Amino acid sequence: QEEKSQIEERQKLSEQNVVRLIKEKENAENMIASLKEEMEVMEKRNRLHEKNVVQLIEEKESDENMISSLKEKMEEMNSLHEQNVGRLIKEKEDGQNMISRLKEEMEEMNRLHDQNAHQLIKEKEDGQNMISSLKEEMEEMNRLHKQQLDQFEIKTKQMEEKLATKVKEFELHVLRSNMKIEEVETTYQQKSQLWNKKENIFHNYMNSQQLYVKGLNISSRSIKSDMYAFQMKWRDEMSNLGSNLKCLVDAADNYHKVLAENQKLFNEVQELRGNIRVYCRVRPFLPGQDKQSTTIDYIGESGELLISNPLKQGKDGQRMFKFNKVFSSFASQADVFSDTQPLIRSVLDGFNVCIFAYGQTGSGKTYTMSGPSTSKKDWGVNYRALNDLFDISLNRRNIFSYEVGVQMVEIYNEQVRDLLSNKVAQKRLGIWSTSQPNGLVLPDASLYPVKSTSDVLDLMEIGLANRAVGATALNERSSRSHRLTEL
C-alpha cells in the first residue's frame, strides 16, 4: 500500500509538472503569437528589410514546430504512463517481484521525465534569449531606417536647392542669349545698310566709267574721222584748223576731268571702307612649340576672332574680338599686303597714309613689315608698298611727275635717332606737330631722293644695320625700338 501511494504521489507530481509545462508552453505560444503580430506590424513599416523579417518568421516557425514536437512527445509519455499505471493495477496481485520491477521502471521514467523537463526549461530559456535578440535587432533596424530617412530628406533638400540654382542660371543664360541675338540682328542691319550704300556707290562708279569709256570711244572716232578728213582736205579746210584744234583741247580737258573724278571716287571708296583699319595676323608656332596648345578657337571671314583661355571656366574662358580682317597663321606675305595695296594709290593722289605694326616682343612685327629676307617672295608690307608706289608713278609718267624722298628714324629709349645719318654724334631730332611746307615733320632728319624700289631697299638695309636690336627669349634678334620709314 505504501508503495502504491508513493507511486500515486509521483504520478500526481508528474501530472502537475506536465500541467505546468503545458501552461508554460501555452505562455510561450502566446508570446510567440504576440511576437508574430509585432513582426507583421514591423513588416508593414519596414518593407526594405523584408528578407530579414522572412528569415525571422522562418526561425519562429521552426520554434513552433519544435514545441509541437515536444507536445507530441509529452502526449506519448502520458499515454505510456497511463498504460503502465493500468498494467500496475492489473498486475498488483502478481506479487512483490512485479512491484519491484514496476518501481525500477517508475524510477527510470522519473529520471527520463526529469531529463525532459530540464531540456524543455533549457529550450524555453533559449527561446526567450532568441526573442530578446530579435527585439534588439528590430530596434536597431528601426534606428537605421530612421537615419536613412533623415539622410534622404537632407539630400532631397540639397537637390531642390541645386535645382533652383540651375533654373535661375538657365533663365539668366536665356536672357543673355536673347540680348546677344538682338545685338547681332542690329549689327547685321547696320552692316547690310552699309553694304547697300557701298553697292550703290560702286554701281554709280561703274556707270560713270562706262559713260567715260563710251565718251572716249565717241571722241576717238570723232578724232579719227576729223584727222582723216584733215589729211584728205587739209588744203581746203585750213581755215577750219582752229576749230578742229579746239575740239581736241576740249576732249583732252574732258579726259583730265574724268581722271580727276575717277581718283575722287576711288578715294571716297577707300574712306567708306574706313580711314582707320585694324588687321590682325596670327603668328604661326615656332619650331619646338606644342601646336596643340593654341588659344584660337575660331577665325571668321568678316574679321571675328574667338580666343579661349584654358585657365578659366565658362564664359570667362572665351572672348570675341572684331577686326577689319584676320589673317590666319597660314597667310602669306602677299595675302597680308592685299588689303593694304589700294592705299598706295591714295598716296600718289595726295593723301597721307600711315601703316604700322603693333604687338609684343616676338609677335612678328618686323617679319610682317620687312620680311625675313630681301627676296621678292619674302617681302613685307614696306617693300611691297614701295614696289607698287613706283609702278603706279611709272604708269602716270606722261601725266604727272613725282619726286620721291626717303627718311628713316627710330625711337629708342625715348630718343629719335636718324638711321640714315653718317655722323657718329647725332644731334637731337625734333618732331613737328604740323608738317612743314615741304611736307616733312622731321625736317632735321636725312632725306635721300630715290628713283626706284632698289634705291629704297639699299637705304633700308643701311637703316636696319643701324637699328638697335637685342636678343629675347622668343627672338634672338628682336627689335628693341620703333622704326619709322617716311616717303
Backbone torsions as a table, in degrees:
resi	resn	phi	psi	omega
1	GLN	NA	-42.7	179.5
2	GLU	-62.4	-42.6	179.2
3	GLU	-64.3	-37.4	179.0
4	LYS	-65.7	-41.0	179.1
5	SER	-66.3	-37.4	177.2
6	GLN	-64.6	-40.7	178.3
7	ILE	-63.3	-39.8	-180.0
8	GLU	-67.0	-40.9	178.6
9	GLU	-62.9	-43.2	178.5
10	ARG	-62.9	-37.7	177.9
11	GLN	-63.6	-40.8	178.9
12	LYS	-63.7	-43.5	179.0
13	LEU	-62.6	-38.4	178.4
14	SER	-64.6	-42.0	179.0
15	GLU	-64.4	-40.2	177.6
16	GLN	-62.9	-42.6	178.2
17	ASN	-61.6	-39.9	179.3
18	VAL	-64.5	-42.7	179.0
19	VAL	-62.2	-42.2	-179.8
20	ARG	-64.6	-40.9	178.3
21	LEU	-65.0	-38.4	178.6
22	ILE	-63.8	-40.2	178.3
23	LYS	-64.3	-42.6	178.4
24	GLU	-64.1	-35.8	177.6
25	LYS	-65.2	-41.7	178.8
26	GLU	-63.9	-40.6	176.9
27	ASN	-61.9	-39.9	178.3
28	ALA	-63.4	-40.8	178.0
29	GLU	-64.1	-41.5	177.7
30	ASN	-62.3	-42.8	178.7
31	MET	-63.0	-41.2	178.9
32	ILE	-64.8	-37.7	178.3
33	ALA	-64.6	-42.3	178.4
34	SER	-64.7	-39.0	176.8
35	LEU	-63.7	-36.3	177.6
36	LYS	-62.2	-42.1	177.6
37	GLU	-62.6	-43.9	178.5
38	GLU	-62.5	-38.4	178.9
39	MET	-64.4	-37.8	178.7
40	GLU	-65.3	-40.2	177.9
41	VAL	-63.6	-45.3	-179.8
42	MET	-65.4	-30.1	178.5
43	GLU	-65.9	-37.2	176.9
44	LYS	-67.0	-38.2	-176.8
45	ARG	-77.2	-31.9	-173.0
46	ASN	-119.5	75.2	179.7
47	ARG	-68.6	-25.9	-177.3
48	LEU	-70.0	-20.8	-177.8
49	HIS	-109.1	36.8	-173.7
50	GLU	-65.9	-36.1	-177.4
51	LYS	-64.9	-43.4	179.2
52	ASN	-63.2	-40.3	-179.5
53	VAL	-64.8	-40.5	179.5
54	VAL	-61.8	-40.3	179.8
55	GLN	-63.0	-42.8	179.0
56	LEU	-63.0	-39.4	179.3
57	ILE	-63.6	-40.3	179.0
58	GLU	-62.7	-41.6	177.5
59	GLU	-63.1	-39.1	178.4
60	LYS	-63.2	-41.5	178.8
61	GLU	-64.4	-36.3	176.7
62	SER	-64.0	-37.9	176.1
63	ASP	-62.3	-42.4	179.3
64	GLU	-62.7	-41.3	178.4
65	ASN	-62.7	-39.4	179.5
66	MET	-63.7	-43.9	180.0
67	ILE	-64.3	-40.1	178.9
68	SER	-64.5	-38.5	178.0
69	SER	-64.5	-38.6	176.5
70	LEU	-64.1	-37.0	179.1
71	LYS	-64.5	-41.6	178.6
72	GLU	-63.1	-40.1	177.8
73	LYS	-62.7	-40.0	178.5
74	MET	-63.5	-40.2	178.9
75	GLU	-64.0	-41.2	177.6
76	GLU	-61.9	-41.9	178.4
77	MET	-63.2	-39.6	178.3
78	ASN	-62.7	-42.6	-179.5
79	SER	-65.0	-40.5	178.1
80	LEU	-64.7	-39.0	179.8
81	HIS	-63.8	-41.4	179.2
82	GLU	-63.9	-41.1	179.4
83	GLN	-62.3	-42.9	179.8
84	ASN	-63.5	-41.7	179.3
85	VAL	-61.6	-43.7	179.3
86	GLY	-61.9	-40.8	-179.1
87	ARG	-67.4	-36.4	177.2
88	LEU	-63.7	-42.7	179.0
89	ILE	-64.2	-40.8	-177.6
90	LYS	-69.1	-33.9	-175.3
91	GLU	-103.1	14.7	178.8
92	LYS	-56.7	-34.4	-175.6
93	GLU	-80.3	-5.6	-176.0
94	ASP	-74.7	-10.5	174.1
95	GLY	114.8	177.2	-175.1
96	GLN	-67.3	-28.8	179.7
97	ASN	-62.4	-43.4	179.4
98	MET	-66.6	-36.1	-179.1
99	ILE	-66.0	-43.0	179.6
100	SER	-63.3	-39.1	179.2
101	ARG	-66.2	-39.3	176.9
102	LEU	-64.7	-38.0	179.0
103	LYS	-60.2	-45.2	178.6
104	GLU	-62.2	-41.8	179.8
105	GLU	-63.7	-39.2	-179.4
106	MET	-65.7	-41.0	178.1
107	GLU	-61.5	-41.3	177.7
108	GLU	-63.2	-41.9	179.4
109	MET	-64.4	-40.0	178.1
110	ASN	-63.8	-40.6	179.3
111	ARG	-62.1	-44.2	178.2
112	LEU	-64.4	-38.3	-180.0
113	HIS	-64.3	-42.1	177.8
114	ASP	-62.6	-40.9	178.1
115	GLN	-61.8	-43.6	179.6
116	ASN	-64.3	-37.2	179.9
117	ALA	-65.1	-45.4	177.3
118	HIS	-60.7	-38.1	179.7
119	GLN	-65.9	-41.3	178.4
120	LEU	-63.5	-39.9	179.6
121	ILE	-63.7	-41.8	180.0
122	LYS	-63.8	-43.8	179.1
123	GLU	-63.7	-34.4	177.9
124	LYS	-64.5	-45.3	178.6
125	GLU	-61.8	-40.9	177.7
126	ASP	-61.7	-40.7	178.9
127	GLY	-62.7	-41.8	178.6
128	GLN	-64.8	-41.2	177.9
129	ASN	-62.2	-40.8	179.3
130	MET	-64.5	-39.6	179.5
131	ILE	-64.3	-42.1	179.1
132	SER	-65.0	-39.5	178.2
133	SER	-65.6	-37.5	177.0
134	LEU	-63.9	-40.0	177.6
135	LYS	-61.9	-43.1	179.3
136	GLU	-63.3	-40.4	178.2
137	GLU	-64.2	-39.5	178.7
138	MET	-64.7	-40.6	177.7
139	GLU	-64.2	-41.2	178.4
140	GLU	-64.0	-40.4	177.9
141	MET	-63.8	-40.5	177.7
142	ASN	-63.0	-41.5	179.8
143	ARG	-64.2	-43.8	178.3
144	LEU	-63.4	-40.5	179.2
145	HIS	-63.0	-39.9	178.4
146	LYS	-64.9	-41.8	177.3
147	GLN	-61.9	-41.7	178.7
148	GLN	-63.2	-39.9	177.5
149	LEU	-63.3	-41.9	178.6
150	ASP	-63.0	-43.6	178.6
151	GLN	-63.5	-39.8	178.9
152	PHE	-63.5	-40.7	178.0
153	GLU	-63.7	-40.1	178.5
154	ILE	-63.7	-45.6	178.9
155	LYS	-62.7	-38.0	178.7
156	THR	-62.4	-43.2	178.3
157	LYS	-63.1	-42.3	178.9
158	GLN	-63.0	-41.8	179.1
159	MET	-64.4	-38.6	177.6
160	GLU	-63.3	-42.1	178.3
161	GLU	-63.5	-44.5	178.5
162	LYS	-61.9	-40.7	179.2
163	LEU	-62.6	-41.7	178.1
164	ALA	-62.8	-41.3	177.6
165	THR	-62.6	-43.7	179.5
166	LYS	-62.5	-39.9	179.1
167	VAL	-62.4	-42.6	178.1
168	LYS	-63.7	-43.3	178.4
169	GLU	-62.3	-40.5	179.4
170	PHE	-65.2	-41.7	177.8
171	GLU	-62.2	-41.2	177.4
172	LEU	-63.4	-40.7	178.9
173	HIS	-63.7	-41.8	177.8
174	VAL	-62.0	-41.8	178.9
175	LEU	-62.1	-45.3	178.9
176	ARG	-64.4	-38.2	178.7
177	SER	-63.4	-41.6	177.5
178	ASN	-62.7	-41.1	177.6
179	MET	-63.7	-40.9	179.3
180	LYS	-64.3	-39.7	178.5
181	ILE	-62.8	-41.6	178.2
182	GLU	-63.1	-42.0	178.6
183	GLU	-62.6	-42.4	179.9
184	VAL	-64.2	-41.1	178.3
185	GLU	-63.5	-41.3	178.0
186	THR	-63.1	-44.3	178.9
187	THR	-62.3	-40.3	179.7
188	TYR	-64.2	-42.3	178.3
189	GLN	-62.9	-42.2	178.0
190	GLN	-62.9	-45.3	179.0
191	LYS	-64.3	-38.2	178.8
192	SER	-62.7	-43.0	177.4
193	GLN	-62.8	-41.5	179.8
194	LEU	-63.5	-42.8	180.0
195	TRP	-68.7	-34.9	174.7
196	ASN	-62.5	-40.4	177.9
197	LYS	-64.2	-44.0	177.8
198	LYS	-62.4	-38.9	179.7
199	GLU	-63.5	-41.3	178.4
200	ASN	-63.0	-42.4	179.0
201	ILE	-62.8	-41.5	-179.1
202	PHE	-65.0	-41.4	177.7
203	HIS	-62.7	-42.8	178.1
204	ASN	-61.8	-40.7	178.8
205	TYR	-63.3	-44.4	179.3
206	MET	-64.6	-39.6	177.9
207	ASN	-62.8	-42.9	179.3
208	SER	-64.9	-37.8	177.9
209	GLN	-65.7	-41.1	177.7
210	GLN	-63.3	-42.7	176.8
211	LEU	-62.0	-38.6	178.8
212	TYR	-63.7	-42.9	179.0
213	VAL	-64.8	-42.0	177.7
214	LYS	-61.7	-42.1	178.0
215	GLY	-62.5	-39.3	177.9
216	LEU	-64.7	-41.0	178.4
217	ASN	-62.6	-43.7	179.6
218	ILE	-64.6	-43.7	179.2
219	SER	-63.2	-40.3	180.0
220	SER	-63.4	-44.0	178.4
221	ARG	-64.2	-40.6	179.1
222	SER	-63.6	-41.6	179.3
223	ILE	-64.9	-41.7	179.4
224	LYS	-62.4	-44.2	179.2
225	SER	-65.6	-38.4	179.1
226	ASP	-67.3	-41.3	178.9
227	MET	-66.4	-39.4	177.8
228	TYR	-63.8	-44.5	177.9
229	ALA	-64.8	-34.9	178.0
230	PHE	-66.0	-40.1	178.6
231	GLN	-66.8	-37.4	-178.5
232	MET	-77.3	-33.8	-173.4
233	LYS	-125.6	37.0	-174.7
234	TRP	-65.1	-32.3	179.9
235	ARG	-75.5	-35.7	-178.2
236	ASP	-78.5	-25.4	-174.3
237	GLU	-114.7	30.0	177.0
238	MET	-62.8	-33.1	-179.1
239	SER	-68.3	-22.7	-178.6
240	ASN	-93.7	10.5	-178.2
241	LEU	-61.8	-40.2	-178.8
242	GLY	-60.4	-41.6	-179.8
243	SER	-67.7	-37.8	178.3
244	ASN	-66.1	-40.0	177.4
245	LEU	-64.4	-35.7	179.0
246	LYS	-63.2	-40.3	177.2
247	CYS	-60.7	-39.7	178.9
248	LEU	-65.6	-40.3	178.7
249	VAL	-64.5	-41.8	178.2
250	ASP	-61.2	-42.3	179.1
251	ALA	-62.8	-40.8	178.7
252	ALA	-65.1	-40.6	177.9
253	ASP	-63.0	-40.5	177.9
254	ASN	-63.1	-36.8	179.3
255	TYR	-63.2	-44.3	179.2
256	HIS	-66.5	-35.8	178.1
257	LYS	-64.7	-44.9	179.1
258	VAL	-63.9	-38.8	178.5
259	LEU	-63.8	-43.2	178.3
260	ALA	-63.3	-40.0	178.4
261	GLU	-65.8	-38.2	177.4
262	ASN	-61.4	-44.5	177.9
263	GLN	-63.3	-40.8	-180.0
264	LYS	-63.0	-45.9	179.6
265	LEU	-64.1	-38.5	179.7
266	PHE	-61.6	-45.7	-179.0
267	ASN	-71.4	-29.3	174.6
268	GLU	-66.5	-38.6	176.1
269	VAL	-62.4	-40.4	177.8
270	GLN	-63.4	-38.2	178.5
271	GLU	-67.5	-37.4	177.7
272	LEU	-64.4	-33.8	176.5
273	ARG	-70.9	-16.9	176.8
274	GLY	122.4	123.1	176.0
275	ASN	-69.3	-28.3	176.5
276	ILE	-117.9	118.6	-179.1
277	ARG	-122.4	137.9	-178.5
278	VAL	-120.9	120.1	177.8
279	TYR	-112.1	153.2	178.6
280	CYS	-124.4	131.1	176.9
281	ARG	-119.3	128.0	-179.3
282	VAL	-87.6	121.1	179.7
283	ARG	-75.0	133.1	177.5
284	PRO	-69.4	165.6	179.1
285	PHE	-68.7	142.4	175.8
286	LEU	-79.8	158.7	178.4
287	PRO	-58.3	133.5	179.9
288	GLY	94.0	-10.4	179.4
289	GLN	-87.0	152.0	-179.9
290	ASP	-77.1	113.5	-177.4
291	LYS	-74.2	-10.9	178.8
292	GLN	-85.3	-8.8	-175.3
293	SER	-95.0	28.5	179.1
294	THR	-71.1	148.2	177.8
295	THR	-103.1	4.6	-177.8
296	ILE	-94.5	120.0	-179.5
297	ASP	-96.7	-34.9	-172.7
298	TYR	-155.2	138.9	174.1
299	ILE	-124.8	116.5	-178.7
300	GLY	-88.5	156.9	178.8
301	GLU	-72.0	-20.5	-179.2
302	SER	-98.5	15.8	176.1
303	GLY	98.6	12.6	178.5
304	GLU	-83.0	142.1	178.4
305	LEU	-138.6	117.1	-178.8
306	LEU	-104.1	120.2	-178.4
307	ILE	-110.1	135.1	178.3
308	SER	-115.6	141.8	177.9
309	ASN	-113.4	107.8	-176.8
310	PRO	-66.7	-14.3	-179.6
311	LEU	-81.5	-11.3	-179.7
312	LYS	-118.1	151.7	-177.0
313	GLN	-109.8	155.0	174.7
314	GLY	72.8	-145.4	-177.0
315	LYS	-69.3	-27.6	179.2
316	ASP	-68.8	-15.8	-178.5
317	GLY	-84.4	-6.2	179.3
318	GLN	-131.6	145.5	179.8
319	ARG	-146.5	135.2	-178.2
320	MET	-102.6	132.9	175.4
321	PHE	-117.5	152.9	-178.1
322	LYS	-127.4	125.9	177.3
323	PHE	-128.3	171.3	172.9
324	ASN	-63.2	-36.0	176.8
325	LYS	-163.6	150.2	178.0
326	VAL	-120.8	125.0	177.7
327	PHE	-97.8	126.7	-179.2
328	SER	-73.3	176.3	179.9
329	SER	-68.3	-13.6	-179.8
330	PHE	-94.5	-2.2	-178.5
331	ALA	-69.1	139.4	179.4
332	SER	-86.5	174.3	177.2
333	GLN	-63.7	-37.4	178.9
334	ALA	-66.5	-37.2	178.2
335	ASP	-64.0	-40.5	-179.7
336	VAL	-65.8	-36.4	-177.2
337	PHE	-78.8	-16.8	-172.4
338	SER	-60.7	-38.8	-178.9
339	ASP	-80.5	-16.3	179.1
340	THR	-91.1	-20.0	-173.1
341	GLN	-57.1	-42.0	-179.0
342	PRO	-61.4	-21.7	-179.1
343	LEU	-70.4	-21.3	-179.4
344	ILE	-65.9	-37.3	177.5
345	ARG	-64.7	-35.9	178.2
346	SER	-65.2	-29.9	177.3
347	VAL	-62.2	-45.4	-180.0
348	LEU	-72.3	-16.2	175.1
349	ASP	-87.7	2.2	174.6
350	GLY	102.6	9.8	-179.4
351	PHE	-96.8	146.9	174.8
352	ASN	-83.4	129.1	-179.2
353	VAL	-129.2	134.3	178.0
354	CYS	-126.9	127.8	177.5
355	ILE	-123.1	123.2	179.0
356	PHE	-144.7	156.2	179.0
357	ALA	-107.7	141.6	-177.5
358	TYR	-133.2	135.4	178.2
359	GLY	170.5	172.1	-177.5
360	GLN	-78.3	173.8	-179.3
361	THR	-61.4	130.3	179.1
362	GLY	82.8	8.3	-178.6
363	SER	-83.6	-10.9	175.5
364	GLY	105.1	24.2	-179.8
365	LYS	-65.3	-50.5	-179.4
366	THR	-63.8	-36.7	178.7
367	TYR	-62.1	-43.5	-177.1
368	THR	-72.3	-41.9	-174.8
369	MET	-80.6	-37.2	-176.7
370	SER	-110.8	-38.5	-177.3
371	GLY	98.9	160.4	-178.4
372	PRO	-72.4	-22.5	179.6
373	SER	-150.5	176.8	-178.2
374	THR	-91.7	6.4	176.2
375	SER	-69.4	149.2	-173.3
376	LYS	-62.0	-32.0	179.5
377	LYS	-66.8	-34.6	-177.2
378	ASP	-95.8	7.0	179.7
379	TRP	-55.7	141.3	173.8
380	GLY	-90.4	-168.4	-177.4
381	VAL	-63.0	-39.1	-178.1
382	ASN	-59.5	-52.3	-175.6
383	TYR	-66.7	-40.7	179.7
384	ARG	-67.6	-37.1	177.5
385	ALA	-64.5	-42.0	178.2
386	LEU	-63.3	-41.2	179.7
387	ASN	-61.7	-44.7	177.5
388	ASP	-65.9	-36.7	-178.9
389	LEU	-59.7	-47.0	-178.6
390	PHE	-74.7	-30.6	176.3
391	ASP	-65.1	-43.3	-179.8
392	ILE	-68.2	-42.1	178.5
393	SER	-63.2	-33.1	177.1
394	LEU	-68.7	-37.6	178.6
395	ASN	-69.4	-23.9	-179.6
396	ARG	-99.2	14.4	-173.1
397	ARG	-63.7	-25.1	179.4
398	ASN	-80.1	-11.1	-177.0
399	ILE	-113.5	-44.4	-177.0
400	PHE	-126.8	154.6	174.6
401	SER	-118.7	121.7	-176.6
402	TYR	-109.6	142.0	171.2
403	GLU	-118.3	123.0	-174.3
404	VAL	-114.9	130.5	175.5
405	GLY	-127.0	152.5	-175.2
406	VAL	-123.0	134.2	168.3
407	GLN	-124.0	142.9	178.6
408	MET	-139.9	119.9	179.9
409	VAL	-133.1	166.8	174.0
410	GLU	-135.1	149.4	175.2
411	ILE	-105.0	111.3	-174.7
412	TYR	-133.6	121.6	-177.9
413	ASN	54.5	43.9	177.1
414	GLU	62.4	25.0	175.5
415	GLN	-127.0	144.6	179.2
416	VAL	-95.8	121.4	-179.1
417	ARG	-115.6	139.1	177.7
418	ASP	-84.7	113.5	-177.4
419	LEU	-78.6	-14.3	-178.7
420	LEU	-105.1	8.0	-178.7
421	SER	-83.8	140.6	178.1
422	ASN	-90.1	-8.5	-176.9
423	LYS	-80.0	137.0	178.8
424	VAL	-70.5	-49.9	179.0
425	ALA	-91.9	107.9	-178.1
426	GLN	-97.2	143.5	174.7
427	LYS	-83.2	160.1	-177.6
428	ARG	-70.9	128.3	-178.2
429	LEU	-88.4	139.9	177.2
430	GLY	-100.8	144.0	178.9
431	ILE	-110.6	121.1	179.9
432	TRP	-85.9	136.0	178.9
433	SER	-70.2	-26.3	175.8
434	THR	-121.8	144.0	-176.9
435	SER	-70.2	151.4	177.6
436	GLN	-77.2	172.3	-179.8
437	PRO	-55.3	-29.7	178.1
438	ASN	-85.6	4.8	176.9
439	GLY	87.8	6.4	-176.3
440	LEU	-96.4	140.1	172.7
441	VAL	-105.4	-7.6	174.6
442	LEU	-124.3	72.0	-173.1
443	PRO	-65.1	-23.6	-177.8
444	ASP	-87.9	-8.5	179.4
445	ALA	-78.8	154.9	-179.0
446	SER	-64.8	135.0	179.8
447	LEU	-122.8	118.8	-177.7
448	TYR	-114.8	126.2	175.2
449	PRO	-72.4	143.9	179.7
450	VAL	-133.3	153.3	-178.3
451	LYS	-117.9	-17.5	-175.8
452	SER	-151.8	174.0	180.0
453	THR	-66.0	-35.4	-179.4
454	SER	-64.0	-35.1	177.0
455	ASP	-63.0	-41.5	-179.6
456	VAL	-67.9	-39.5	-179.9
457	LEU	-63.2	-37.8	177.4
458	ASP	-63.3	-43.2	178.3
459	LEU	-66.0	-37.3	179.9
460	MET	-68.6	-32.2	174.5
461	GLU	-62.5	-40.7	177.1
462	ILE	-64.5	-43.5	179.9
463	GLY	-64.0	-41.3	178.7
464	LEU	-64.3	-35.5	178.4
465	ALA	-66.9	-31.3	-179.2
466	ASN	-89.1	-0.2	-174.8
467	ARG	-80.3	146.6	178.9
468	ALA	-78.8	123.8	178.6
469	VAL	-131.1	163.4	178.0
470	GLY	-161.1	145.2	-177.8
471	ALA	-71.9	145.2	173.3
472	THR	-128.9	178.4	-179.7
473	ALA	-67.7	-23.4	-177.6
474	LEU	-101.8	-24.2	-173.7
475	ASN	-147.3	118.3	-176.1
476	GLU	-72.4	-15.7	174.6
477	ARG	-127.1	48.3	-179.2
478	SER	-70.1	138.9	177.5
479	SER	-70.7	138.9	-179.0
480	ARG	-110.5	13.8	-177.1
481	SER	-143.8	174.0	174.8
482	HIS	-103.2	118.5	-178.8
483	ARG	-97.9	135.7	179.2
484	LEU	-122.1	122.7	175.3
485	THR	-113.6	120.7	-176.6
486	GLU	-119.9	134.2	176.3
487	LEU	-117.1	NA	NA
